[in-house]
């Protein structure tokens, strides 16, 4: 966790560090984090027998729209998913189940 926070701090300062040692280290760190997330997603999708590949799952998530509104009388927050196809819904269900603990 400490190493991740160091990477995160370095990544926020990469605009002026692009060719310095710290900039290179930050880039390597971010690449490692991205690769780790990719591999974990790949593992989860295989475990859940999700047919599309990780690349396809990534493409699917590029255009996922959602709207949140507060209902005037009850003041409850309501979320609406817009134009989600079956594969998007399945991907969201898997991610919520594994990473958020939803049933």
N, C-alpha and C positions, 0 to 999 in steps of 0.2 A: 504494500500500500504506500509505503514511504517513497519507493522508487516511482510509482505512478504519479504521486503528487509532485515530485521533482520534475517529471516529464511534463506534467500539465503546466507547471510554472514556467518551464522553459518554452513551451509551445506558445504561450501568450506573449513572449518577447522575441519571436522569430523574425519580425519584420526588419529589425536592425542587426540580426545575427545570422543572416542567411549564409554567409561564407565563413563564419567563425566556427571555432571548435564547438561552442555551446549550441550554435544553430544546427550543426551536423548531428550532434548528440540528440537534440530535440527532434529532428527529423527521423532519426533511427528509432527513437522511443515511440513517436507517434505511429510509425510504420509497424512496430511490434504490437502496439495496442490494437491497431486496425486489423492486423493479421489474426491476433488472438480472438477478437470479436467475430471475425469471419469464420474461423475454425469452430468456435463454440456454436455459432448459428448453424453451421453445417452439421455438427454432431446432433444438435437438438432436432433439426428437420429430419435427419435420418432416423432418429429414435422414434419420432412421431409419424414416420412413414409418409411424409409430405412429398408428393410426387415431383413438383418443379424443383429445379436445382437452386443452389444458393444465388447464382447469378440471376436466375429468373425471379427469385424472391426479391432481390435487390431492385430489379427493374419494376416489379409490381409496386414497391413502396415509394417509387419516385413521385407518383401522383396520387397520394392518399389525402383526401380532403375531409375535414371534420369541422363542424360548427358547434360552438357552445353558446347557449343563451341562458339567461336567468329569467325564470318564469315570474311575471309581475306580481301575482297574488301570493304565491307560496315562497318566493325568493330562493327556490331550489335551482341548482344548475342542471341543465338538460343538455346532453350531447347527442348530436345527429351525425351519422356517417353519410357522406354523400358519394353516390356512384361507386359503391364497392361491389366488385364482382365476387363470385364464390371463392376464388383462390385467395383474394385479399382477406376475406372474412376468416378463412381457415388459417392463414398465416397469423393474423391478429390473435385468434383463439389460442394457437400454439404458443406464441410469445407471452401472452398473458398468463397462460397456464404454467409455463416453465419459469418465467422470470418474475412474475408478480404473485404467483401462488393462487391465481383464480381457479375455480373448479372447472 
